[in-house]
């Protein structure tokens, strides 16, 4: 079992920054890849950024150059640094972890970007 707890969401003006954190606990050794997804209520959840166990990252085209995913293994935490935020970044953001046997999700944290 893996537990994920997100934090760091909130309200920010367009052009501002936020840093989301995902605290990981449980069977951490079993985690392969991790990532951040976001969802607007009526839309499908979409991948924003991913990071492999080896540290390779990938990003949605819409966030490249503005959002950065990182992984601090010593603190068992994954971060999403969000800069130059836009109103269209408004969504619920979810942390995700993939193991050999299952996928895990956090409860989500809300990000609202005002224009």
Helices and strands as residue ranges (DSSP letters): E 2-7, E 10-13, E 18-26, G 28-30, E 31-39, E 46-51, E 57-59, G 61-63, E 67-72, E 77-82, G 87-89, E 91-99, E 103-105, E 109-114
